[in-house]
Amino acid sequence: MIKELIENIINNYSALELYLVVFAYFSFLYFALAPLFLLMCKFLEKQNLLHKIIEKKLIDNQVKFEMLHSLKSVLIFGFSGLPIVYLIRSGDITLLPNTFLNVVIGIALLTAWNEIHFFVVHRIMHLPFFMRNVHIIHHTSKTPTVYSVYSFHWFEALLLSTVPLTITPFVPFSIMAIFLYPLASILLNYAGHCNYRFGKGTGASWKLFGTFHNEHHAKGKKNYGFASDLLDKLNSMQKKNG
């Protein structure tokens, strides 16, 4: 049913209708799932399974600030579906059948590509000019929350919205993989911003659940990756060998 609905949207909706659908989708991912994710974290905290990373209080009106800038980002994200649909209609993007394997592999590939895409964009954002004028919005959240996941300057939101567009013309995906990828992405994003971790902060286990990015917010350096520190390690190795 969802597949047929998506195919109908792609084939028959106008540009305005497409924008509104994508905007509504990202609004749901943020405004509906963020509080649910936070409730889950608090529940697991009571079960002594999750623990706060930073105990510091939030700055005044932080969540309000994050939600306002996240709404601006969602307005930008609404445009991200238009070029993809245009390229599908023109035949420049090839769609694979929506088999279970194609969907799972597609989401995995898009997630892996996002790690590279995010790392590059994030390093650019930490150049002095962009840090002062663009990325500072996101780093206002010294102690991140689930509501800071989309808290960006509009230009950064625009760059980050191009993940599917920068790979789908070259690698075929199923339409369900493209549709479900933002859900997988935002769940990882919540994990990286929720300010919770597994374990007691010792051993390897405490680094799970996206704590690399949480640490980046606190220190403002290192851990430029999205959900892992693999690219940071490779970059450090390259600098040492170079």
C-alpha positions in Angstrom: 0.0 0.0 0.0 2.8 2.4 0.9 4.7 1.5 -2.2 1.6 2.2 -4.4 1.1 5.5 -2.7 4.7 6.6 -3.2 4.6 5.6 -6.9 1.4 7.6 -7.3 3.0 10.6 -5.7 6.1 10.3 -7.9 4.1 9.9 -11.1 1.2 12.2 -10.6 1.8 14.9 -8.1 2.6 18.5 -9.0 5.8 20.3 -7.7 3.8 22.0 -5.0 2.1 18.8 -3.9 5.5 17.0 -3.9 7.0 19.8 -1.7 4.1 19.6 0.8 4.3 15.8 1.0 8.1 15.8 1.7 7.7 18.7 4.1 5.0 16.8 6.0 7.2 13.7 6.0 10.2 15.5 7.6 7.9 17.3 10.0 6.6 14.0 11.2 10.1 12.6 11.6 11.1 15.5 13.7 8.1 16.8 15.6 6.4 13.4 16.2 9.4 11.1 16.7 11.7 13.4 18.7 9.5 13.4 21.9 8.9 9.6 21.5 12.7 9.0 21.3 13.2 11.2 24.3 10.6 9.3 26.3 12.3 6.0 25.4 15.6 7.3 26.6 14.1 8.4 29.9 12.5 5.0 30.3 15.7 3.2 29.7 17.5 5.6 32.1 15.0 4.5 34.8 15.9 0.9 34.0 19.6 1.8 34.5 20.3 0.9 30.9 21.1 4.4 29.6 23.0 7.2 31.4 23.3 10.9 30.8 26.6 12.0 29.1 26.5 15.6 30.2 24.7 16.6 33.4 24.9 20.3 32.7 21.6 22.2 32.5 20.4 23.4 29.1 20.8 27.1 28.3 17.7 29.3 28.6 15.2 28.7 25.8 17.5 26.1 24.1 14.8 23.7 23.0 12.7 26.6 21.7 15.7 27.8 19.7 16.4 24.3 18.4 12.8 23.7 17.3 12.6 27.1 15.5 15.8 26.4 13.5 14.7 22.8 12.9 11.4 24.1 11.4 13.5 26.3 9.0 15.6 23.2 8.1 12.4 21.1 7.5 11.2 23.9 5.2 14.5 23.5 3.2 14.3 19.7 3.3 10.9 19.9 1.6 12.7 20.8 -1.6 15.0 17.8 -1.5 12.4 15.5 -3.1 11.8 17.7 -6.2 15.0 17.0 -8.1 14.9 13.3 -7.3 11.4 13.0 -8.6 12.3 15.0 -11.7 15.2 12.7 -12.4 13.1 9.6 -11.9 10.5 11.0 -14.4 13.2 11.8 -16.9 14.7 8.4 -16.6 18.0 9.6 -15.2 17.5 7.7 -12.0 17.0 4.0 -12.2 14.7 2.4 -9.6 15.2 -1.2 -8.5 12.3 -3.5 -7.6 11.1 -3.1 -4.0 12.3 -6.5 -2.7 13.3 -6.9 0.9 17.0 -7.3 0.0 17.0 -4.3 -2.2 15.4 -2.1 0.5 17.8 -3.3 3.2 20.9 -3.0 1.0 19.7 0.4 -0.3 19.2 1.8 3.2 22.6 0.5 4.3 24.3 2.1 1.2 22.6 5.4 1.7 23.6 5.4 5.4 27.2 4.6 4.5 27.2 7.3 1.8 25.7 9.8 4.4 28.6 9.1 6.7 31.0 10.2 3.9 28.8 13.1 2.8 28.3 14.4 6.3 32.0 14.1 7.2 32.9 16.3 4.2 30.2 18.9 4.8 31.0 18.9 8.5 34.7 19.6 7.9 33.7 22.5 5.6 31.4 23.8 8.3 34.3 24.0 10.7 36.3 26.3 8.5 36.5 29.6 10.3 34.1 31.5 8.0 31.4 28.8 8.0 31.9 28.2 11.7 31.3 31.9 12.5 28.4 32.5 10.1 26.7 29.1 9.5 27.6 26.2 11.8 27.4 28.3 14.9 23.6 27.7 14.9 24.1 24.0 15.4 26.8 24.4 18.0 24.7 26.7 20.1 23.5 23.4 21.6 26.6 22.7 23.8 24.5 20.1 25.5 22.7 18.5 22.6 19.1 17.3 22.8 16.9 15.3 20.4 15.5 18.6 19.3 18.9 19.8 18.1 19.1 17.2 15.3 17.8 19.6 12.6 18.9 22.8 14.3 20.9 24.3 11.4 21.5 27.5 9.5 19.4 27.2 6.2 22.6 26.9 4.1 23.9 23.9 6.1 20.4 22.3 5.9 20.5 22.7 2.2 23.9 21.0 1.9 22.9 18.2 4.2 19.6 17.6 2.3 21.6 16.5 -0.8 22.6 13.0 0.4 20.2 11.0 -1.9 20.6 13.5 -4.8 24.4 13.0 -4.9 24.2 9.2 -5.2 20.9 8.1 -6.7 21.8 9.3 -10.3 24.8 7.0 -10.2 23.7 4.0 -8.1 20.2 2.4 -8.5 18.0 2.1 -5.4 14.5 0.9 -4.7 12.0 3.7 -4.1 11.2 2.2 -0.7 14.9 2.4 0.3 15.0 6.1 -0.7 11.7 6.7 1.2 12.9 4.9 4.4 16.4 6.3 4.4 15.4 9.6 6.2 13.8 7.5 9.0 17.0 5.5 9.5 19.0 8.7 9.3 17.0 10.6 11.9 17.1 7.7 14.3 20.9 7.7 14.2 20.7 11.5 14.5 18.6 11.2 17.6 21.1 8.7 19.1 23.9 11.2 18.4 22.1 14.1 20.0 20.0 12.6 22.8 22.8 13.0 25.5 22.5 9.4 26.6 24.9 6.5 26.4 25.0 2.8 27.3 27.1 1.5 30.1 29.0 3.4 32.9 31.4 5.3 30.6 34.1 2.8 30.7 35.1 0.1 28.2 34.0 0.0 24.5 30.3 -0.3 25.2 29.8 3.3 26.3 30.8 4.6 22.9 27.7 3.1 21.3 24.4 4.9 20.7 25.9 7.8 18.8 28.0 9.3 21.6 30.8 10.3 19.2 28.7 13.2 17.9 27.5 14.1 21.4 31.1 14.5 22.4 31.7 16.7 19.4 29.0 19.1 20.6 30.6 19.3 24.0 34.2 19.9 22.8 33.6 21.5 19.4 36.3 19.5 17.7 37.2 15.9 16.6 34.4 13.4 15.9 33.4 15.0 12.7 31.6 11.8 11.5 27.9 11.2 11.7 27.4 7.9 13.5 31.0 6.6 13.9 34.5 7.8 14.2 35.9 5.7 11.4 36.6 8.6 9.0 38.1 10.6 11.8 40.5 7.7 12.5 41.3 7.3 8.8 41.9 11.0 8.5 44.2 11.0 11.5 46.2 8.1 10.1 46.6 9.8 6.7 47.9 13.0 8.5 50.4 10.9 10.5 51.6 9.0 7.4 51.6 12.1 5.2 
